[in-house]
Amino acid sequence: MEALQKREHEVASLKDRQAMQANTLAKTQEKLQADAGNLRADQQAIEAQQAARLARYAGPDPATEAERLHQATQRLSEAAQLAEAERTRQQLALKGTREKITQRREDLRRHEADFQARQVELASALTAAGLTTAAEAQALRLPAAEAQQLAQRRQQHLTDQQASQQLQAKLGADLARHHELALTHLTTQDLTAGLAQLNAENEQLHQRLGAAASQLVQDDEARQQQAAGLRQLAARQREQERWQDLAEQIGSAKGDKFSQFAQGLTLNHLARLANLRLRQLTGRYTILKMPNRNLELQIIDHDQADTVRPMASLSGGESFLVSLALALGLSELAGYKARIESLFIDEGFGTLDPDALNTALDALERLQHSGKMIGVISHVADLKDRIGTQIRVQPGAGGNSTVRVVDVVGTETSCAG
């Protein structure tokens, strides 16, 4: 119905445009006729005026006037041609409009016929449904969403039905081909029974497979627990090794291992303190505790390309210097809370050769200059010339001895009471 109204509206519009174009064309034709009449009248007036002028008096050049009139005529002719072209164009447009109107009328008649046919179909459908008007049918329509859902379900049903038909046809073709090939002599009942047996066996296999899968899961869990246990065992073994190492150090029945370990630490500290003093005495040697031996020392000889030497390889002078450094270091280690300013050395000089003795005395003088009081107890006569202040003990009769103090200028003072 709406399409029919639209077509009627288009036809009416085309008729209006055709009437407007026809009116415009008529006006154009009237204008052209008026222009042609005016042109003829002007031409006649010109000719009459030219004749009168020629009869009465000589005027402008007739040729010039003729040329002017010719140009004016030519312009009017061009205007007439343009008007004629416009008239032709309007006629062609009018023809096209008439053809469109004719086509629209044909479309309108066809749509009217279709509309009548649809009306008859609608009336028949309403009668079959027990309805009287289209409004009643409109009121019975489903909501758009539900209608779309039903349409989709219907389309799905048609698709499934088509697929089912195709599958049924394929199965029928397969069955016919199997009958032609005669692949088995068994009947359908036998095949059905065999299939049921195979299904039962398949179900049993699935159950066994499920049991095997469950066992695999349990095995994985057991493996994970075993791995966790192995990690704990490795951690405990490392802890046991640490305690075992500690037990090897302090776990003996006598406790001598730990004692030697502690003494080794003390000896290492003593070696560091002795090296500080030894550098003051001589820069040639460094005392070092032997690796892996807690209570043994060795010497690094820097004058021999840092050769490591055992203590037994030292000469008398070298041994005296090293022993002196160790004694000084031991005094610092023993008196870490109090400063020890005095040092007494009892003998040991008699075993030194002159060079070693000179070296030892130079070292003692350096220590004395550093602020320490050095006392030397010895029977070596060469020491008298190097030691300024002396305490001399002379044996007397009856086991008695005389003590005298000799100062730097050689004055002796008796200490008898």
C-alpha positions as CSV (number, residue, x, y, z in Angstrom):
1,M,0.0,0.0,0.0
2,E,2.8,2.4,0.9
3,A,4.6,1.5,-2.4
4,L,1.4,2.3,-4.4
5,Q,1.1,5.7,-2.6
6,K,4.7,6.4,-3.4
7,R,4.2,5.6,-7.1
8,E,1.1,7.9,-7.2
9,H,3.1,10.7,-5.6
10,E,5.9,10.3,-8.2
11,V,3.3,10.3,-11.0
12,A,1.7,13.5,-9.7
13,S,5.2,15.1,-9.4
14,L,6.1,14.2,-12.9
15,K,2.8,15.6,-14.1
16,D,3.5,18.9,-12.3
17,R,7.0,19.1,-13.8
18,Q,5.5,18.3,-17.3
19,A,3.0,21.1,-17.0
20,M,5.7,23.5,-15.9
21,Q,7.9,22.6,-18.8
22,A,5.0,22.9,-21.3
23,N,4.2,26.3,-19.9
24,T,7.8,27.4,-20.2
25,L,7.9,26.1,-23.8
26,A,4.7,28.0,-24.7
27,K,6.1,31.2,-23.2
28,T,9.4,30.7,-25.1
29,Q,7.5,30.2,-28.4
30,E,5.4,33.3,-27.8
31,K,8.5,35.3,-27.1
32,L,10.2,34.0,-30.3
33,Q,7.1,34.9,-32.3
34,A,7.0,38.3,-30.8
35,D,10.7,38.8,-31.5
36,A,10.2,37.7,-35.1
37,G,7.2,40.1,-35.5
38,N,9.2,42.9,-34.0
39,L,12.1,42.0,-36.3
40,R,9.9,42.2,-39.4
41,A,8.3,45.4,-38.2
42,D,11.7,46.9,-37.6
43,Q,12.9,45.8,-40.9
44,Q,9.9,47.3,-42.7
45,A,10.3,50.5,-40.7
46,I,14.0,50.7,-41.7
47,E,13.2,50.1,-45.3
48,A,10.4,52.8,-45.3
49,Q,12.8,55.2,-43.6
50,Q,15.5,54.4,-46.1
51,A,13.1,55.0,-49.0
52,A,11.9,58.3,-47.5
53,R,15.4,59.4,-46.8
54,L,16.5,58.7,-50.2
55,A,13.6,60.5,-51.7
56,R,14.0,63.6,-49.6
57,Y,17.6,64.1,-48.8
58,A,21.0,62.5,-48.9
59,G,21.8,60.9,-45.6
60,P,24.5,58.5,-44.2
61,D,26.2,55.9,-46.3
62,P,23.6,53.2,-47.1
63,A,26.2,50.5,-47.1
64,T,27.2,51.4,-43.5
65,E,23.6,51.4,-42.4
66,A,23.0,48.2,-44.3
67,E,26.0,46.6,-42.5
68,R,24.7,47.8,-39.2
69,L,21.2,46.4,-39.9
70,H,22.8,43.2,-41.1
71,Q,24.7,42.8,-37.8
72,A,21.5,43.5,-35.9
73,T,19.7,41.0,-38.0
74,Q,22.5,38.5,-37.5
75,R,22.2,38.9,-33.7
76,L,18.5,38.5,-33.8
77,S,19.0,35.4,-36.0
78,E,21.5,33.9,-33.4
79,A,19.0,34.7,-30.7
80,A,16.3,32.9,-32.7
81,Q,18.6,29.9,-33.1
82,L,19.3,29.8,-29.4
83,A,15.6,30.0,-28.7
84,E,15.0,27.2,-31.2
85,A,17.7,25.0,-29.6
86,E,16.1,25.7,-26.2
87,R,12.8,24.8,-27.7
88,T,14.2,21.5,-29.0
89,R,15.8,20.7,-25.7
90,Q,12.6,21.4,-23.9
91,Q,10.7,19.2,-26.4
92,L,13.2,16.4,-25.7
93,A,12.9,16.8,-22.0
94,L,9.2,16.8,-22.4
95,K,9.4,13.6,-24.4
96,G,11.5,12.0,-21.7
97,T,9.2,13.1,-19.0
98,R,6.2,11.7,-20.9
99,E,8.0,8.4,-21.3
100,K,8.8,8.3,-17.5
101,I,5.1,9.1,-16.8
102,T,4.1,6.2,-19.0
103,Q,6.6,3.9,-17.3
104,R,5.3,5.0,-13.9
105,R,1.8,4.4,-14.9
106,E,2.7,0.9,-16.0
107,D,4.5,0.3,-12.7
108,L,1.5,1.7,-10.9
109,R,-0.9,-0.6,-12.7
110,R,1.4,-3.6,-12.0
111,H,1.7,-2.7,-8.3
112,E,-2.0,-2.3,-8.1
113,A,-2.5,-5.7,-9.6
114,D,0.0,-7.2,-7.1
115,F,-1.7,-5.3,-4.3
116,Q,-5.0,-6.8,-5.2
117,A,-3.5,-10.2,-5.4
118,R,-1.9,-9.8,-2.0
119,Q,-5.3,-8.5,-0.6
120,V,-7.0,-11.6,-1.9
121,E,-4.2,-13.8,-0.4
122,L,-4.5,-11.9,2.9
123,A,-8.3,-12.3,3.0
124,S,-8.0,-16.0,2.3
125,A,-5.3,-16.4,5.0
126,L,-7.4,-14.4,7.5
127,T,-10.5,-16.5,6.7
128,A,-8.5,-19.7,7.1
129,A,-7.2,-18.5,10.5
130,G,-10.6,-17.5,11.6
131,L,-9.9,-13.8,11.6
132,T,-11.8,-11.0,10.0
133,T,-9.4,-8.0,9.8
134,A,-5.7,-7.5,9.4
135,A,-5.6,-5.6,12.7
136,E,-6.6,-8.7,14.5
137,A,-3.7,-10.6,12.9
138,Q,-1.4,-7.7,13.7
139,A,-2.4,-7.9,17.3
140,L,-1.6,-11.6,17.4
141,R,2.0,-11.2,16.1
142,L,4.9,-12.3,18.3
143,P,7.4,-9.8,19.7
144,A,10.3,-9.2,17.3
145,A,12.9,-10.9,19.5
146,E,10.8,-14.1,19.9
147,A,9.9,-14.1,16.2
148,Q,13.6,-13.8,15.3
149,Q,14.4,-16.7,17.7
150,L,11.7,-18.9,16.2
151,A,12.9,-18.1,12.7
152,Q,16.4,-19.0,13.7
153,R,15.2,-22.3,15.3
154,R,13.2,-23.0,12.2
155,Q,16.3,-22.4,10.0
156,Q,18.4,-24.6,12.3
157,H,15.7,-27.3,12.1
158,L,15.7,-27.1,8.3
159,T,19.5,-27.2,8.3
160,D,19.5,-30.3,10.6
161,Q,16.8,-31.9,8.6
162,Q,18.8,-31.4,5.4
163,A,22.0,-32.8,7.1
164,S,20.0,-35.7,8.4
165,Q,18.7,-36.4,4.9
166,Q,22.2,-36.2,3.5
167,L,23.5,-38.6,6.2
168,Q,20.6,-41.0,5.6
169,A,21.3,-41.0,1.9
170,K,25.0,-41.6,2.6
171,L,24.3,-44.4,5.0
172,G,21.9,-45.9,2.5
173,A,24.5,-45.7,-0.2
174,D,27.1,-47.3,2.1
175,L,24.7,-50.1,3.0
176,A,24.0,-50.8,-0.6
177,R,27.7,-50.8,-1.4
178,H,28.4,-53.2,1.4
179,H,25.6,-55.5,0.2
180,E,27.1,-55.4,-3.2
181,L,30.6,-56.2,-1.9
182,A,29.3,-59.0,0.4
183,L,32.0,-58.3,3.0
184,T,30.5,-60.6,5.6
185,H,28.1,-63.5,5.7
186,L,26.8,-62.5,9.1
187,T,23.3,-61.2,9.5
188,T,22.3,-57.9,11.0
189,Q,21.4,-59.6,14.3
190,D,24.8,-61.2,14.4
191,L,26.6,-58.0,13.6
192,T,24.5,-56.2,16.3
193,A,25.4,-58.8,18.9
194,G,29.1,-58.6,17.9
195,L,29.0,-54.8,18.2
196,A,27.4,-55.1,21.6
197,Q,30.2,-57.5,22.7
198,L,32.9,-55.1,21.3
199,N,31.2,-52.2,23.1
200,A,31.3,-54.2,26.4
201,E,35.0,-55.1,25.8
202,N,35.7,-51.4,25.0
203,E,34.0,-50.4,28.2
204,Q,36.2,-52.8,30.2
205,L,39.3,-51.5,28.4
206,H,38.2,-47.9,29.4
207,Q,37.9,-49.0,33.0
208,R,41.3,-50.6,32.9
209,L,42.7,-47.5,31.3
210,G,41.1,-45.4,34.1
211,A,42.7,-47.6,36.7
212,A,46.1,-47.4,35.0
213,A,45.7,-43.6,34.8
214,S,44.9,-43.5,38.5
215,Q,48.0,-45.6,39.2
216,L,50.0,-43.2,37.1
217,V,48.7,-40.3,39.2
218,Q,49.6,-42.1,42.4
219,D,53.0,-42.9,41.0
220,D,53.5,-39.2,40.1
221,E,52.5,-38.3,43.6
222,A,54.9,-40.9,45.1
223,R,57.7,-39.6,42.9
224,Q,57.1,-36.1,44.0
225,Q,57.1,-37.2,47.7
226,Q,60.3,-39.1,47.0
227,A,61.9,-36.1,45.4
228,A,60.9,-34.0,48.4
229,G,62.3,-36.6,50.7
230,L,65.6,-36.7,48.7
231,R,65.9,-32.9,49.0
232,Q,65.3,-33.1,52.7
233,L,67.8,-35.9,53.0
234,A,70.4,-33.9,51.0
235,A,69.8,-30.9,53.3
236,R,70.2,-33.1,56.4
237,Q,73.3,-34.6,54.9
238,R,74.8,-31.2,54.4
239,E,73.9,-30.3,58.0
240,Q,75.4,-33.6,59.2
241,E,78.6,-32.9,57.2
242,R,78.9,-29.5,58.9
243,W,78.4,-31.0,62.3
244,Q,80.9,-33.8,61.3
245,D,83.5,-31.2,60.4
246,L,82.9,-29.5,63.7
247,A,83.1,-32.8,65.5
248,E,86.4,-33.6,63.8
249,Q,87.7,-30.3,65.2
250,I,86.5,-30.5,68.8
251,G,85.0,-33.9,69.1
252,S,88.0,-35.9,70.1
253,A,88.0,-37.5,73.6
254,K,91.0,-35.4,74.8
255,G,89.9,-32.2,73.1
256,D,93.4,-31.7,71.6
257,K,92.0,-31.0,68.1
258,F,90.1,-28.0,69.2
259,S,92.9,-26.9,71.4
260,Q,95.3,-27.1,68.5
261,F,92.8,-25.2,66.3
262,A,92.5,-22.4,68.9
263,Q,96.3,-22.4,69.4
264,G,96.7,-22.1,65.6
265,L,94.4,-19.0,65.6
266,T,96.5,-17.6,68.5
267,L,99.8,-18.4,66.6
268,N,98.5,-16.8,63.5
269,H,97.7,-13.6,65.5
270,L,101.1,-13.8,67.1
271,A,102.8,-14.1,63.7
272,R,101.0,-10.9,62.5
273,L,102.2,-9.0,65.7
274,A,105.8,-10.5,65.3
275,N,105.9,-9.4,61.6
276,L,105.2,-5.8,62.7
277,R,108.3,-6.0,65.0
278,L,110.3,-8.0,62.5
279,R,109.9,-5.2,59.9
280,Q,111.4,-2.8,62.4
281,L,114.3,-5.1,62.9
282,T,114.8,-6.2,59.2
283,G,112.7,-6.0,56.1
284,R,114.1,-9.3,54.7
285,Y,111.8,-11.8,56.5
286,T,108.1,-12.5,57.1
287,I,106.8,-15.0,59.6
288,L,104.0,-17.2,58.3
289,K,102.0,-20.0,59.9
290,M,102.2,-23.2,57.8
291,P,98.9,-24.1,56.1
292,N,97.1,-27.2,57.5
293,R,99.5,-27.3,60.5
294,N,98.3,-25.3,63.5
295,L,101.5,-25.1,65.5
296,E,104.3,-24.7,63.0
297,L,105.8,-21.6,61.5
298,Q,107.8,-20.9,58.3
299,I,109.8,-17.9,57.0
300,I,109.4,-16.0,53.7
301,D,112.8,-14.7,52.5
302,H,112.2,-11.7,50.4
303,D,115.8,-11.4,49.4
304,Q,115.6,-14.8,47.8
305,A,112.6,-14.1,45.5
306,D,110.1,-14.7,48.4
307,T,111.4,-18.3,49.0
308,V,109.5,-20.1,51.7
309,R,112.0,-21.5,54.2
310,P,111.5,-23.7,57.3
311,M,112.6,-22.4,60.6
312,A,115.4,-24.9,60.9
313,S,117.1,-23.3,57.9
314,L,117.7,-20.0,59.7
315,S,121.2,-19.1,60.8
316,G,122.1,-18.1,64.4
317,G,121.6,-14.4,63.7
318,E,118.4,-14.9,61.7
319,S,117.0,-17.2,64.4
320,F,117.8,-14.5,67.0
321,L,116.0,-11.8,65.1
322,V,113.0,-14.0,64.5
323,S,112.9,-15.1,68.1
324,L,113.2,-11.5,69.2
325,A,110.3,-10.5,67.0
326,L,108.2,-13.4,68.3
327,A,109.1,-12.4,71.9
328,L,108.1,-8.8,71.2
329,G,104.9,-10.0,69.6
330,L,104.2,-12.3,72.5
331,S,104.7,-9.5,74.9
332,E,102.1,-7.5,73.1
333,L,99.8,-10.4,72.8
334,A,100.1,-11.2,76.6
335,G,99.8,-7.5,77.6
336,Y,96.9,-6.4,75.3
337,K,95.4,-4.5,78.2
338,A,98.7,-3.0,79.5
339,R,101.7,-1.6,77.7
340,I,104.9,-3.6,78.3
341,E,107.9,-1.2,78.1
342,S,110.7,-3.5,79.4
343,L,112.4,-6.4,77.7
344,F,115.1,-8.7,79.2
345,I,117.0,-11.0,77.0
346,D,118.9,-13.8,78.8
347,E,121.9,-15.2,76.8
348,G,121.7,-16.4,73.3
349,F,124.4,-14.0,72.1
350,G,127.2,-16.4,72.5
351,T,126.0,-18.5,69.5
352,L,126.1,-15.5,67.2
353,D,129.0,-14.8,64.8
354,P,130.3,-11.2,64.7
355,D,128.0,-10.1,61.8
356,A,124.9,-11.7,63.4
357,L,125.8,-10.2,66.7
358,N,126.1,-6.7,65.1
359,T,122.8,-7.2,63.4
360,A,121.1,-8.2,66.7
361,L,122.5,-5.3,68.6
362,D,121.5,-2.8,65.9
363,A,118.0,-4.2,66.2
364,L,118.0,-3.8,70.0
365,E,119.2,-0.3,69.7
366,R,116.3,0.5,67.3
367,L,113.9,-0.9,69.9
368,Q,115.5,1.2,72.6
369,H,115.2,4.3,70.5
370,S,111.5,3.5,70.1
371,G,111.0,3.9,73.8
372,K,111.5,0.5,75.2
373,M,113.9,-0.4,78.0
374,I,116.1,-3.4,76.8
375,G,118.0,-5.5,79.3
376,V,120.6,-8.0,78.1
377,I,122.0,-10.8,80.3
378,S,125.1,-12.2,78.7
379,H,128.7,-13.2,79.3
380,V,129.9,-12.1,75.8
381,A,132.7,-9.5,76.3
382,D,132.0,-7.7,73.0
383,L,128.6,-6.5,74.4
384,K,130.4,-4.2,76.8
385,D,131.4,-1.8,74.1
386,R,127.9,-1.6,72.7
387,I,125.9,-1.2,75.9
388,G,126.3,2.1,77.7
389,T,124.6,1.4,81.0
390,Q,125.6,-1.9,82.6
391,I,125.0,-3.9,85.7
392,R,128.1,-6.0,86.4
393,V,128.0,-9.0,88.7
394,Q,131.4,-10.2,89.9
395,P,131.6,-13.5,91.9
396,G,133.4,-13.3,95.3
397,A,134.6,-15.7,98.0
398,G,132.2,-17.9,99.9
399,G,129.6,-17.8,97.1
400,N,129.0,-14.1,97.4
401,S,128.9,-11.7,94.4
402,T,129.4,-8.0,94.0
403,V,127.0,-5.9,91.9
404,R,128.2,-2.6,90.4
405,V,126.3,-0.2,88.0
406,V,128.4,1.3,85.2
407,D,126.9,4.4,83.5
408,V,127.6,5.7,80.0
409,V,130.8,7.6,81.1
410,G,132.3,4.5,82.7
411,T,131.7,5.5,86.4
412,E,131.1,2.5,88.6
413,T,128.7,2.6,91.5
414,S,128.6,-0.2,94.1
415,C,125.2,-1.6,95.0
416,A,126.3,-3.1,98.3
417,G,123.9,-2.4,101.1
